[in-house]
């Protein structure tokens, strides 16, 4: 758990496979983690979850990109 929000098992598993993304996830402020987890809970389909998981891991790995209508920089 992160604060009062549940971290889905599929997201935990993806973070375990990507150590850099996991470190950057842990370094995020609690409100940003909460924002991401709330975003994930609103996804309606498996396809949307897959696309957004890929984007999240991309930016959490320190690469430039857009996720959640925001530009993420290294």
C-alpha positions as CSV (number, residue, x, y, z in Angstrom):
1,X,0.0,0.0,0.0
2,X,1.0,3.6,-0.6
3,X,-0.7,5.7,2.0
4,X,-4.4,4.8,1.8
5,X,-4.2,3.7,-1.9
6,X,-3.8,0.2,-3.0
7,X,-1.0,-0.5,-5.5
8,X,-2.4,-3.0,-8.0
9,X,-0.5,-6.3,-8.2
10,X,0.0,-5.8,-12.0
11,X,1.7,-2.5,-11.3
12,X,3.9,-3.9,-8.5
13,X,5.0,-6.8,-10.7
14,X,5.9,-4.3,-13.5
15,X,7.9,-2.2,-11.1
16,X,9.8,-5.3,-9.8
17,X,10.9,-6.0,-13.3
18,X,12.2,-2.5,-13.8
19,X,14.5,-1.4,-10.9
20,X,15.0,2.1,-12.1
21,X,11.3,2.7,-12.4
22,X,10.8,1.2,-8.9
23,X,13.4,3.6,-7.4
24,X,11.8,6.6,-9.1
25,X,8.3,5.5,-8.0
26,X,9.5,5.3,-4.4
27,X,11.1,8.8,-4.8
28,X,7.8,10.4,-5.9
29,X,5.9,12.5,-3.4
30,X,2.9,10.8,-1.9
31,X,0.4,13.1,-3.7
32,X,1.9,12.2,-7.1
33,X,1.7,8.5,-6.3
34,X,-1.9,8.9,-5.3
35,X,-2.6,10.8,-8.5
36,X,-1.1,7.9,-10.6
37,X,-2.9,5.2,-8.7
38,X,-6.3,7.0,-9.0
39,X,-5.7,7.4,-12.7
40,X,-5.0,3.6,-13.0
41,X,-8.3,2.8,-11.2
42,X,-10.3,4.8,-13.7
43,X,-9.1,2.8,-16.7
44,X,-11.9,0.8,-18.3
45,X,-10.2,-1.8,-20.4
46,X,-7.2,-4.1,-20.4
47,X,-5.9,-2.3,-23.5
48,X,-6.0,1.1,-21.8
49,X,-4.3,-0.4,-18.7
50,X,-1.5,-1.9,-20.9
51,X,-0.9,1.3,-22.8
52,X,-0.8,3.4,-19.7
53,X,1.4,1.0,-17.8
54,X,3.8,1.2,-20.7
55,X,3.8,5.0,-20.6
56,X,4.1,5.1,-16.8
57,X,7.1,2.7,-16.8
58,X,8.7,4.8,-19.7
59,X,8.6,8.0,-17.7
60,X,9.4,6.4,-14.4
61,X,12.5,4.9,-16.0
62,X,13.7,8.5,-16.5
63,X,12.9,8.8,-20.1
64,X,11.2,11.8,-21.6
65,X,7.6,11.4,-22.5
66,X,4.0,12.3,-21.8
67,X,1.9,10.5,-19.2
68,X,-1.4,11.7,-17.6
69,X,-1.5,14.9,-19.8
70,X,1.9,16.0,-18.4
71,X,5.4,16.1,-19.8
72,X,7.9,14.1,-17.7
73,X,11.5,15.0,-18.0
74,X,14.6,13.2,-16.7
